[in-house]
Amino acid sequence: MGGGARYPYPKYVWSPAGGWWTRPTNWATNTTVAVIGIAALTYGVWQFSASVEKRTVQPDRPIPSMLWAKEFQNKDKKEHS
């Protein structure tokens, strides 16, 4: 099994993915850097979104974004003032 031996391929063909039978030695490092970058970007977008979220119509029941949106963080202080 395995599809046979590696056949000769044209050397003038360029591929952004690495071409035929690529096995980069630093694939784990590249993957780790990409995952950390995506996680940092996601965290930044999440924080920005939570800080600017405003509801024009208040929900009639609890919704998940009420846990992290700044609009709902100090609800007790707004009611008493």
C-alpha positions as CSV (number, residue, x, y, z in Angstrom):
1,M,0.0,0.0,0.0
2,G,1.0,3.6,-0.2
3,G,0.6,4.3,-3.8
4,G,4.0,3.3,-5.1
5,A,7.3,5.0,-5.4
6,R,7.9,8.7,-5.9
7,Y,7.8,9.6,-9.5
8,P,9.9,12.2,-11.2
9,Y,8.2,15.6,-11.3
10,P,9.0,18.8,-13.2
11,K,11.4,21.0,-11.3
12,Y,10.1,24.2,-12.9
13,V,6.7,23.9,-11.3
14,W,6.4,26.1,-8.2
15,S,3.8,25.6,-5.5
16,P,3.1,27.9,-2.5
17,A,2.3,24.8,-0.5
18,G,5.7,23.4,-1.0
19,G,5.3,21.2,-4.0
20,W,5.4,17.4,-4.2
21,W,6.3,15.3,-1.1
22,T,7.2,18.3,1.1
23,R,8.2,17.5,4.7
24,P,9.4,20.8,6.2
25,T,11.5,20.1,9.3
26,N,10.0,23.0,11.2
27,W,6.3,22.2,10.7
28,A,5.6,22.0,14.4
29,T,7.1,25.4,15.1
30,N,5.2,27.0,12.1
31,T,2.0,25.4,13.4
32,T,2.6,26.7,16.9
33,V,3.3,30.2,15.7
34,A,0.2,30.2,13.6
35,V,-2.0,29.0,16.4
36,I,-0.6,31.5,18.8
37,G,-1.1,34.3,16.3
38,I,-4.7,33.3,15.6
39,A,-5.4,33.0,19.3
40,A,-4.0,36.5,20.0
41,L,-6.0,38.0,17.1
42,T,-9.2,36.3,18.3
43,Y,-8.6,37.5,21.8
44,G,-8.1,41.1,20.6
45,V,-11.2,41.1,18.5
46,W,-13.2,39.5,21.3
47,Q,-12.1,42.2,23.8
48,F,-12.9,45.0,21.4
49,S,-16.2,43.5,20.5
50,A,-17.2,43.1,24.2
51,S,-16.1,46.7,24.9
52,V,-18.2,48.3,22.2
53,E,-21.3,46.1,22.4
54,K,-24.5,48.0,23.0
55,R,-28.0,46.6,22.9
56,T,-30.8,48.9,21.8
57,V,-33.4,46.5,23.0
58,Q,-32.6,44.9,26.4
59,P,-32.9,41.1,26.4
60,D,-35.9,39.6,28.3
61,R,-33.8,36.7,29.5
62,P,-30.1,36.1,30.2
63,I,-28.0,35.7,27.1
64,P,-24.3,34.5,26.9
65,S,-22.8,37.9,25.9
66,M,-24.1,39.4,29.2
67,L,-21.3,37.6,30.9
68,W,-18.5,39.5,29.2
69,A,-20.1,42.7,27.7
70,K,-19.2,45.8,29.7
71,E,-22.8,47.1,29.3
72,F,-24.0,44.5,31.7
73,Q,-21.0,44.4,34.1
74,N,-22.1,47.2,36.5
75,K,-25.8,46.8,36.3
76,D,-26.3,46.9,40.1
77,K,-24.5,50.3,40.3
78,K,-26.7,51.8,37.5
79,E,-29.9,50.8,39.2
80,H,-29.0,52.3,42.5
81,S,-27.8,55.7,41.2
